[in-house]
Amino acid sequence: MAKRILVYTNHYYPEQFKVNDVVNWLKDEMYYIRVVTGLPNYPSGKIFKGYGIFKNNTSKVGKNLIINRLPLIPRGTGSKLNLFFNYLSYFFSTIFFTIYLILFKKKYDIVLVHHTSPFLISIAPIIYKIFKSSKNILWDLDIWPQTLVAMNIISNKLLIKIIESFVKKIYKFYDQVLVSSQSLKNILKNRINSQKLIFFPNWADEEIESKKVIENIDVSFDSKYLNIMYMGNIGEAQDFYSVVKAIEIIKDLKVRLYVIGDGRYKSKLQKLISDYDLHLNIKLIDYQDISYMYSYACNSDFLFMSLKSDEIFTNTLPAKIQTYMCIGKPILAMISGEANSLINNSKIGVAVDSGDYTKLAEEISNIYYEKYDTNKMSLNCKKIYQSEFSSIIRKNQIINLIKSI
């Protein structure tokens, strides 16, 4: 008899998260799956068109997938108050719905928890485990309280210790914990038996791996410029202030940075561009569906990413790296830690330390004057992605784990 799998996630299609792929892989293996998620509202902060609290929020896909969308207060502007109510409303929804599952639905053998912020999503599955003796897997993508500290949400040392103690107790209820970087494994060894920790790095979306080109995209690229592209969230963590400072230094070169996406910092970035008179050097493009990303990237010379120097960020391996590697363009990064080492040691691009905008400007200048073998960097990206990070590798890994647990 096929195993029954219960998936808890803050985000699910049409929101763009890797859990969408995992659910599809397990669905194709004919496991019986129920996805418990919220009303889609990321990253815009507004509930997507076609969804709502008073609409039918249970849907069936094929013979073996049920999706339950629970009510929540949307993220709104992403302020601390908005996020507090968003997190709390979804937390209570998952608790009540879990009680319903325990009382009225057939047992699920395995519970898979896709953990992005907040950590509260890990609690309802524990209640389910206590009553139903399920095997629980935590796919841990957001390490608390480190992320809260890095984002300046909390700073009180006593509160940090309380959250740390609470989180350690949570881990004890999970049979396996998946982490996206080797550095995170070292952090979590203090919380859980290292034998339960599994390295499960990210991969590029199917739309990227298919390398399908969409003609006639809206933005024109000037081949006389060095075109650098960033795709993703525009938030505090990405440290765009330092990025602007770097571009200011080399503004007289024919260098252009395209920033594609949305986020809480976008309005501030627009003001910085105006303040430093960088309209020719930095172009903002609205959020684009993932299916367009490869087509945009094909027009770039380098793909860019940056993160602040906080401990939690230096210990992560962002999914953006795998996406960029799959596209096959050299990577330019202002990031420290494991990601920096991977980029430089594997010769898939050029990385400077987080916040070092002077060095970033210097490296952009080096790229502009063709001091690097960018063709070799591109080849390395494609080669390493296929051998270490492709979706087929991750698919086999998660399916083998489900079979063994």
N, C-alpha and C positions, 0 to 999 in steps of 0.2 A: 504494500500500500504506500502511495506517495506521501512524503512528509508534508505536514501542514506548517506554514511559515507565517508568522505575524510580524509585520514591519512597522515600526514607529519612526516617523520622520517629521521634522518641522516643515520640510519643503518637498514638494513632489510636482511632477508635470502638471501644468505648463511652466512651472518654475524650472530653471535649468540647474539641476544638481546631479551628481554622479549616481545617486541612489536610483534615478530613473533607469539607468543602464542595468544596475544589479537586479532590480525587479524584473526587467524584461528577460534577463538571462535565466533567472529562476523560473519565470513563467514558461519559457521555451523548454525547460527541463520537465515541465508538467507537474511541478509542485503546486499545491493549493496555497494561494497567497492572499492575505488580507493586508492592505496598506492603510494605516491610520495616520492621517495627516490633517493639516489645517486648510483653511480657505486660502488660495494662492494670492499673495500680496507683495512678493519680493521681486525686484528691488524697488518698485515704484512706491510702495507703502499704501497703495490702494487695492482693494479686492478686484481681481481681474474681471473683465466683462464676461457675463454668462454664469458667474458664481455669486452666491449670496447666502446669508443666514437662513432665509426663508425659502430657498430653492431646494430641490431634491439633491442632497449631497452624498448619496450613495450610488455608485455606478458599478456595473459588472463589465469586465473586459474578457471576452472569450469564456471558456468554461472554468477557468481556474484562477481568476484574479478579481477581487472585490476591493474597491477603493471607498473608504469612509472619510469624508471631509468634515472636520469638527469646527464648530463656531469659535471665532476668536475676534479680538479687537485688532484691526490691522496696524501695521507698524507706523503709518502716517509719515511724518517728517523724519522719523528715526531719532528723535530726541530721547533723552533718558526716560522721561515720563511716558512717552509713547511706547517705548520698548518695554518698560515695566508692565504696563497694562496688556501689551501684546503677549509677553511671556506668561503673565499670570493667568490671563483668560484661557490660553491654550493649555496651560498646565491643568487647570480645573476640568477642562473639557476631556483631556486624556484620562484623568482619574475616574470621572464618572463613566466614560465609555468603557474603560477597562473593567469596571465592576459589572457593567452590562455583559461584556464578553465572558467574564467568569461565570456569571449566573445563567446565561441563556445560550451560549454558543459552544459548539464542540471544541475540544481542546486543540490548541496549536502546539506542535512538538518543539518548535524553535522560534525564539523571538529575536529579531534583528533590529537593533536600535541605531539609526543613523543620527549621530550626535553632532549637530552644529549648535551654536548658542540658542537657548540656554541649556545648562546641564540638567535642568528640571525634567527634561524629556526622559531621563533615565529612571525616574522614580516609578511611574505607572507600570513599566515592564517588570519591576521588582515585585510589585503587588501581584502581578499575574504569575510570576514564578513561584511565589510563596503558596498560592492556592492551586496551581496547576502543575507544578514541578517541571516546568519547561527548561530547556537549555537556552541560555541567554548569551547573545553576542553583542558587544558594544563596539560599534565602528566609530572610533573617537577622533573627531576632527577639530575639536575645540577644547583645549586643556584649561580647566578652571582650577584655581582662581587666577592662574597666570595671565589668561587673556583679559580678565577684568582689570588687572593691574596695568597691563600694557595699553589698554584703551582708556586709562585714567577714569574708570568707572568707580573703583574703590582704591583707597590708599591707607585706610586705617589698619594698622598691623594686627590688632586683636581680631578684627573682622576677617582679615585674610587667613589667620590661623583657624578661625571657626569654620570657614568655608573649606579650607584644606582638610580639616579633620572630617567634615561631613562627606567630602568627595571620596576620601579613602574608604569610608564605610560603604559607599555606593559600589565601588569596584569589587568588593568581596562577593557581591551577588551575581557577578558575571563570569561565565565559563571561559570565554575568549574575548580578547580585546584587540581590535585591529587599529594600527596606527600608520600614518602616512610617511613617516620619516624614521631613520635610525636614531636620531637625536631624541625624539619623543619616547622611544623605547627606554632610553637611559633615565629620563625623568620619571616614567611610570614604574620603573623597577622598585621604587620606594613605596608604591601603592598596591602592587599586585605581583603575584608570583611571575617571574620572567618567562616561565614556560607557557603561560597563558597569553603572552604578547606575540602578535603576529605582524610582521612588516607587510603592509598592504598599500603601496604607493598609488597615486592617482594615475589616470590615463586621459587621453584626449577623447572628446565627444565623437560619436559616430559621424556627425556632420563634418568634423575636421578630418577624421581618418579616411573618409570617402574621397576627400580632395576634389569635391565637386565645385566647379567654377561657375559662378553666376555672372552673366554678362551685364554690362551697363549699370554698374553700381553708381550711386549718386555723386561720389567724390572723385575729382580728377587729381592725379598725382603728377607733379612736375619732375621729369627725369633729370633735370639739371640740379636738383636738390638731393641731398642725402636724406631719404625718407625713413623716419623711425616711427614705429607705431606701438601704442599701448592699447590693450583691450581689456576692459573689466571694470571693477568697482572703483569709483573715485571717492575715496574716504580719507580719514585722518591717517590711517595706518600706512597708506601709500606714500606719505611724505612728499606731496607735490610742491610744497614750498621749496624744498631743496632742489627738486627737479627744475623749477622755474629759475632758481639762482644759477644752476648749471647752464641752462640755455641762455641766460643773460650774458654769461661770460663769452660765449661763442656766437652771439647773435649776428655778427657780421659775416659769418660763414653761411653758405647756402645749405642750412640744416633745417629740417622741418619735423616737428613732433606732432603726430596725430594722436589725440586722446579720444578713444571711442568708449562710451559708457555713461553711466549716471551714478550718483551717490551724494552723500551728505556734504562733501567738500566741493562739489562742482561749482557752486556760486562763488565760493572763495577763490577757486582757481580762475574763474572768469575775471574776477577783480584783479588778481595778481597779474594776469596777462595784460590787462589794461594799464595797471600801475607801472609795469616795466616795459610797456610798449612792445609787446612780443606777438602782435597779431599776425605777423608774417611767419613767425617761427613756431608757434603753437596753434594748432587747429583743433577745435572741439567738435566732435561728432556725436549725435545722440545715440543712445543705446540701440544696438542692432541685434536681431535674432542670431543665434549661434550659427544658423545655416549660411549667413553672409560673411562670417569671420574669415574663412579661408580665402574668399575672393578679395577681401580688403587686404589681407596679409600678403597676398601674392604681389601686390604693388609696392610693398615696403622693401627696404634694404636690411633693416634690423628690427627685431621685436623687443620691446622694452618692458621692464618690470621694476618695481621698487617697493621696499618695505622698511619701516623704522627699525631701529636697532634693539628694540626690547627683546628680552630673553626668549619669550614665547615665539617670536618671529624668527629668531636666529636658529631655532630648533625645528622649524617646519620646512617642508619641501612643497611649496605651493603648487596646486594643480596647473597653474599657468605655465610652469616650466615644461611639463609634459605636453601641453597643448602647443606651445611654441616649437618644441623639438619635433613633434609630429608634422607640423607645417613645413619644417625644414629650412627655416630662416635662422641666421645667427642671432644670438640673444645678447642684448645689452642690459645690464642690471646694476642697480644700486641696492645691494642686499648683503647681509652678513651671514655667517654660519654655514649650515649644510648646503644651502642653495648656492652660495658663493663658491664653495669648494667644488661642487658638481660642475658648475659652468666653466670655471677656470681649469680644473684638473682634467676634465673630459674634452677640453678645447672645443666647446660648442658655442663659445661667445666670449664676451668680456664682462667681468663683474668687478665692481668696486664696493667698498664697505658702505653700509647704510649711512646716509647723511653726509657722505664725503662728496659734496657737489663740485668741489674744485677738481678732484680726481676724475669725476664723471665728465666734466667739461674737457679735461685733458684727453680722456679716452675717446670722446666723441670726435675731437680734433684728429686724433690718430687714425680713427676709422675714416674720417673725411679725406685725409691725405693718403689713404690706402696703405697703411702700415701693417695690416693684418691680411692673412689669407682667408678671406670670407667664404670662398668656395669650399675649402676644407672644413671650415666650421659647419657649413650647411650639411655636408656629407656626414660629419660626425653626429649631428643632430638626428638625422634619419636612421643611421646605423644603431645608435644607442637606444633610441626609442623602440625600435623593432625588437631588439634583443632583451630589453629590461622592463619596458613600461607599456607595451601595447595592450589594448583591451582584451585580446584573446588570452594573454597571460593572466590577467586579473580574473577573467571569466572562469578559467580553469581552476584558479586558486580558490575562489569563493565556492564554486560547485563542489570541489573536493572537500572543502571544510564542512559544508552542509552535509555531505554524505558521511563524513567521519564522526561528526559530533553526536 
